Amino acid sequence: MIRLYHNPKCSKSRAALSLLEEAGAQIEVVEYLKHPPSYEELDQLLGMLGLEPRELMRQKEEEYADLYLDDITLERKHLIAAMVDNPNLIERPIAIAGSRAVIGRPPEQVLKLLSE
């Protein structure tokens, strides 16, 4: 089973979903703008991806500037909380299978979860 954090308005997210469907994968689609991940889920996801919070953020989003998230003195917990409160800041799509996760940029990255 692959959990896909998906935004149906995003072309990359739609492409990743389509690739998984074409490959016959079992998919749990989570529209994360409607059902954002919790703080704990995001923290775990960052660990799975091997990323720091800013690396998972869409830094060109208006909220990134409005919330001064480029402030280097902000702690990890504040950055994660900002993504929980403003899920559109989360890079997309993200696919998870077991203990592995990838960002679907390019969308073909999600197919890595089907191997191994």
C-alpha positions in Angstrom: 0.0 0.0 0.0 1.3 3.4 -0.9 0.0 6.5 0.9 0.1 9.5 -1.4 -0.1 13.0 0.0 -1.9 14.5 -3.0 -3.1 17.9 -4.2 -5.4 17.3 -7.2 -4.7 20.9 -8.5 -1.0 20.1 -8.9 0.1 18.7 -12.2 3.1 16.8 -10.6 0.8 15.3 -8.0 -1.7 14.2 -10.6 1.1 12.7 -12.7 2.5 10.8 -9.7 -1.0 9.4 -9.0 -1.4 8.4 -12.6 1.9 6.6 -12.7 1.1 4.6 -9.5 -2.3 3.7 -10.9 -0.8 2.6 -14.2 1.6 0.4 -12.3 -1.3 -1.3 -10.5 -0.2 0.0 -7.1 -2.6 0.0 -4.2 -2.9 3.6 -3.2 -4.3 5.5 -0.3 -4.8 9.0 -1.5 -4.7 11.7 1.2 -5.7 15.2 0.0 -3.4 16.9 2.5 -4.9 20.3 2.1 -8.2 19.0 3.4 -6.6 16.5 5.9 -3.2 17.9 6.8 -0.7 15.6 8.6 -0.3 16.1 12.3 2.9 17.5 13.8 4.0 13.9 14.7 3.3 12.6 11.2 5.3 15.4 9.6 8.1 14.9 12.0 8.2 11.2 11.2 7.9 11.9 7.5 10.9 14.3 7.6 12.9 11.5 9.2 11.9 9.0 6.5 12.8 11.5 3.8 16.1 12.5 5.5 15.1 16.2 5.3 15.0 19.2 7.5 11.7 21.1 7.7 12.7 23.9 5.3 13.7 21.3 2.7 10.1 20.1 2.6 8.7 23.6 2.4 7.5 25.4 -0.7 9.5 28.5 -0.1 7.9 30.5 -2.9 4.5 30.3 -1.3 3.1 33.6 0.1 2.8 32.2 3.6 6.5 31.4 3.7 7.4 35.1 3.5 4.4 36.3 5.5 5.3 34.0 8.4 9.0 34.9 8.2 9.9 31.3 7.8 13.3 32.2 6.3 14.4 33.4 9.8 17.3 31.1 10.6 16.7 31.4 14.3 13.4 29.5 14.0 13.6 26.1 15.6 12.6 22.9 13.9 9.4 22.6 16.0 8.2 26.1 14.8 8.8 25.1 11.1 6.9 21.9 11.5 4.1 23.6 13.2 3.9 26.2 10.4 3.4 23.3 7.9 0.7 21.8 10.0 -1.1 25.1 10.2 -0.4 25.9 6.5 -0.3 22.6 4.6 0.0 24.4 1.3 3.6 25.0 2.4 4.3 21.2 2.2 6.1 20.1 -1.0 4.0 17.7 -3.0 3.4 15.0 -3.9 4.9 12.7 -1.1 4.5 9.0 -1.4 5.1 6.6 1.5 5.4 2.8 1.5 6.2 1.2 4.8 9.3 3.0 6.2 10.3 4.6 2.9 9.1 7.9 1.5 9.9 10.0 -1.5 8.9 13.4 -2.9 7.4 12.9 -6.4 9.6 15.5 -8.1 9.9 14.4 -10.8 6.7 12.3 -10.6 8.6 9.2 -11.6 10.3 9.2 -8.2 7.2 7.6 -6.7 7.9 4.4 -8.7 11.0 3.8 -6.6 8.6 2.6 -3.8 7.4 -0.2 -6.0 10.8 -1.8 -6.2 12.8 -3.6 -3.5 
